[in-house]
Amino acid sequence: MIKGSCMCGGVQYEYGGNFGTITVCHCSDCRKAQGTSAVVAAPVDRKQFQWVQGEELITEYASSPGKKRAFCSRCGSPLYSRRDDTPEVLRLRMGTVDTPTEATPAAHIFTSGIPPWAAINDTLPQYDTHEPGRR
């Protein structure tokens, strides 16, 4: 069982499934939402995900039509994003995972137009938009 939480510990969750393809997203929305050069996120099966504590602290923001970004209203920690057209999937922010895991990113996405200070210094594949095969 994977456990995770926000920075203040008010929101806590458990996840009993596998992570989907983990990506490092460099789009401008993710940079703004995270306040850094990118976000590391993994799709997770919503049916295997449960809030243990603090669900009432979660605030969702409609960042674009059909897309919501969720964060703890107390400490501001980003928790997940979700799309209205794929309600069975949450894109979990890996920085909230507390349980040690061997899972690693598979690719960098939305790499066109990233600022010079957001340089990529690894050998993962890079894509101008989503990774191939993502719906």
N, C-alpha and C positions, 0 to 999 in steps of 0.2 A: 504494500500500500504506500503510495506516494503522499506525503504531507506537505503542506505549504501554508504561507501566511503573508500578510502585509507587514510593513515595517513596524507598526505599533502593536501588532499581535491581535488587534480587534477582529480581523477577518481571518478565519482559518478554514482550510479545506482538506479533503482527502480525494485521491484519485486512484482507482483500481485497475485502470487499463494501460495500454501502451501509448507512448507518444507517437504522433504522426511525424512527418518530415519536418525537422527543426530547421528554420531558416533565420538568417540575420537580415532584417529588412531595413533599408536605408532611405525609404521614401520620406518626403518632407513631413507628412502627417505623423509618422512614427517618431521622427526626430523631435518634432514639437511635443508630442504626447509624452515622450520619455525624458526630454531635456538632455539628450545625448546623441551620439552619432548614429545609433541604430537600436533596434529591439530584437532580442532573441525570443522567438515564439514557437510554440508547438501546438498543432491541432490535437485536441483531446475529445473523446466521446462523452458528450454531455450526460448520457445515461449512466456512465461509470464515475461521474464527478459529483461530489456532494459538499455542501457547506456544513462545516462542523460548528462554526460560531461566526456571528457578525454579519450574516447576510443582509441585515437591515442597514448596515453601514455602507453597502455598495451603492454607488451612484453610476448610472450609465449616461454617457454623453453621445449624442448622434453626431459623429464626426463627418459623415457624408451620408447621402441618401442610402438607406438600407444597412448602414454599418454603425454599430455601437461600440464604444470603448468604455470599459468599466474600471473604477478605481475606488479605493477606500476613502470615504468622505472625511475621515478623521485625519489620516496621515498623508493621503494623496498617492499612495502606492498604486501604480497601474497593475491590474490583475489579469484582465483578458480583453479580447475583442470578440465580436460575433457579428455575423451577417444574418439579416432577416430571411434570406433565401436558403440558408443552411442552418436551421435551428438546432440540429443535432450535434453541431460542432462549436466548441469554444477554442479560441487561439490563446492558449495560456501563456502568460509572461513567465519565462523560465527563471527570471530573477526572484520570483516568489516561492520557488520550490525549496523546501527545507531538507528533504530526504536526499542523501547522496545518490547520484545516478551516473551511469556511464554514458548516457545519451549525449550526443554532440551534434552541432549544426552540420547540415549537408551542403548549404549554399548561401551565398549573399544574393539578395534580390533588390530590385529597384536601385541599381548601382549607377545608372546614368544620372549625371547632374549632382552627384554628391560633392560637398565642399572639400577643398584641399585638407582641412583639418580633420576630416573623417576618413583619412586614408585607410585602405584595407591592406593589412600586412600578413596575410596567410595565403594558402594555395587552394582554398575552396573555390568551386565554380562560381562565376559571377553572371547574373542575368539582368538585362535592362528592365524587365518587368518581373512577373511571377516565374517561379521555377517551372520547367516543362511538366505537363501533366496535372497541374493544379487547376481545379475548377473554381 
